[in-house]
Amino acid sequence: MALQEIDTAISAWATGLGTPVEHFVRLSLAVICGGLVGLEREIRGRQAGFRTNILVCVGSAMVMIVSISLATAHWPGQGTYGVQISTDPGRIAYGVMGGIGFLGAGTIIHNKGSIRGLTTAAAMWCVAAIGLGAGLGLYVTTITATLIVVCILWVLNYIQAVVPHMRYRWLVVRIKWCPSCVADAVKFIQSRQVTVIDTSIDRRECAEGYAMLNMHVGFFRGDNYNKLERELAASTEIELMATRETAV
């Protein structure tokens, strides 16, 4: 009940300022809310940072303000010959939420099986929705949504770091060729508490007595994998040639 009273009081205060000033208040709220989310992304060095999120939020708020203005505007000739001109302020808002997907796609990076930027893209989508709320004058709801988004991005990041989760990498190893070389390599890696998910062999180097193994591995503890890398780097039987992170 208290939140409803606060929201009502803020709305009444903003309305009393007059149309241009009220629009300025809404746009300023969009700057603050978008800036809070963007600041968190900027600190973590993500693709869409401080300025990008502010621009998305302010742009969405402006679109909502224009949509409402179009819906409430008196059009010359309205009502002539019994024709009524009506507009839906939600239509342009729908276009914003659909169009922000193209901008969000630009923050997603796919590189050899590794995908980055999904959280940033989702955050931008939320920022666009927050901007629409600010443009519509939903002051308390907009502030609440901003705090929730920042909490999810900032606080839950530490919780996620504590919760055990599987991480994945691709390994390329060079091994002396024998009929059981693949089984021996898998056994060696899994004895280090690293799970081998998939393995493929390249026998083009068999003429020299060696084979290349491409191994997709998963692990819960990073120190186990780091120990495995050090052992492979020092080994003369199973040599580590390359490694890279992968999403799944």
N, C-alpha and C positions, 0 to 999 in steps of 0.2 A: 504493500500500500504506500509505503514511504517513497519508493522509486517512482510510482505513478504520480504522486504529488510533485516530486522533483521534476519529472518530465513535463508535467502540465505547467509548472511555474516557469521552467526554462522556455518552453514553447510560447507561453503568453508574453514573456519578456522579449523574446526575439521578434515576435509578431508586432509588438508595440514599437519597435525600432523603425519600422517601415520597410518596404520591399527591397530597395538597394542594400541597405545596411544588413538586413536579415540574410540576404544572399551572401554578403561578405562574411557574416558569422559562420554560415554553413561551409563556405569554401575554406575558411580558416580552420574549422574543425577537421575538414578533410586533410589539410596540410599537416596538422598535428598527428592525427591518427595514422595517416600514411607514413609520416616520418618516424613514428615509433616502431612500426613494423620494418620499415626500411633500415632503421638504425641497427636493429638486431641482425638483419641480413648483411649489412655493411661490415659490422664487427666480425662476422664469421667469414667474410671475404667471398660472399656468393655473387653470382653473375648479376642479378637484379638487386641493387643496393638502395641507398638512401634516396637519391634523386629519382630513380625509376619508380619506386613505390609511391613517392609523393605525387609524381606526375599522373600515375594511374589513378590514384585516389581523387585528386583534384579534377581530373578529366571526367571521371565517373560522376562526381558530384555536379559538375557543370552540365553534363548531359541530362541528369535528372532535373536540375533547375530549369533548363530549356524545355524539357518535356512537359513539366508542369505549366510553364508559361504558355506553351503552345495550346495546352488543353483549356486554359482559362482565358485565353485571348479572345477579344471580340473581332470577328472577321468581317470585313466590309461585304455587304450584300448577304449577310447571314439571314436566313429566313425568307429570302426572296423566292417566290413561287412555291412556298411551302417546304423548301429544302433546308435542312438543318445540318450545319457543319459540326462534326464531333471528332475529337481525337482521343486516342488512348495513351496516357502518359507512360504506361508500362511497356509499350511497344519498343521505344528506343532503348529502354533499360534492358529488355531482352536481348537486343542487339549488342549491347555492351558486354553482357556476360558471355555471349557467344563469340564475339570478336576478341575478347581478352585471351581466348584460348590460343589464337595465333601468336600473340605476344609471348604467352607462357611457353609455347613450343620452342621459341627461340632461346629460352634459358635451359632447355634440356639438351644435354650433350651425350651422344652415344659414341663410344669409342671401343671397338673390338670387344663387344660384349658387356662393357661397363657403362652404366647409365647414371648420370648425375643431373641434378637440377630439378627433380620431380617435386621436392618440398618447396623450392623457390617458386616454381610455377603454380603450385597450389596456393602458396601465400599470396601471390599476385592476384589470383582469382578471388581470394577472400578480401584483399584490399579493394578490388573493384566493387565488390558487394558493400563493403564499408563506405566507400565513396558514394554509392547510390543512397545508402541510408542517411549519410550526412546531407546530401542534396535534397532529400525528401523532408529533412527536419526531424528525424528520429534521433534526438540528441543522446538520450540515455542509452538507447539500444546500440547506437553507433559506438559510444565509449565502451560499453560492456563488451561488444564484439571485438573491439581492438585489444582490450585487456586479455580476452580469452585467446586470441591469435598469438599475441606476444608471449603469453604463458605457455602455450603449446610449443612454440618455437624455441623458447629459452629454457624454461624449467624442465619440460619433458625431455629435452636433449640430454640432461644429466641423468635422468632416470633411465633413458634408453642405453646410456653408456654403462650402467650398472647391470642391466638385465642381460643375461647371456644370449647371444645370437650368433648364428652361423655366418662366417665370412668365407669368401671364395677367392681362389686364385688359379691362374693357368701356369703350369710349369713346363718348360722344355728341357729335358735332360738327355744327355748322351751316354749310352751304356754299351759295354762290350756285348756283341751279339752272341746269343746262344738260345736254344729252344725255350729255355725257361726265363729269359731275361726280363720279360714283362712281369711275370709273376714275382720274380725276385725284387724288382723295383717297387711294385705295389706293396709287397710285404715289408720292405725296408721303410717306406714312407708311412704306412699305417702303424708300424711299431713305434713311431714318434707321435702318436695320438693325432694324426692328420688323416682325414678320410679321403680316400681316392674315389671320386664319383664317376669319372670317365677316363678312358685311356685310348690313344691311337698311336700307331707305330709307323715310322717312315723308314723303309729299308733301303733307301737309295745309297746309304753309306755302308751297306753290308759288305761291299767289296773290300773295304778297309777293315772289316771286322767290327764295325760299330753300327748302332741304330739310334735314331732319334725318337724319343717318346714325348708325346704331347699329353699332359696329365691335368685333368680338372680336379682340384682338391678343395676340401672344405675343412674348417677348423673353428673351434670355439675360443681358444686361447691364443692370443697373438704370440706369446713367448714360445709356445710349442712350435709354431711355424717358423719363427725367427731362428730357433735352434736347428730346425731341419735345414733351413737355408745355409746356415754356417757349416753344417756337416756335409751337405752336398757340394758346397764350394771347396771344401778341403778334400773331398773324396776323389780318388783316381779311377774308381770303378763306375760310379754314377755321378757324372759331372753336370752341374747346373749350368745351362746355356742361357736361359732367359726366364723371366717371370713377370707377370702383370696381374693386376687386380681385375676381378670380374664381378658383376652384380649377382649372378646366380649360376 
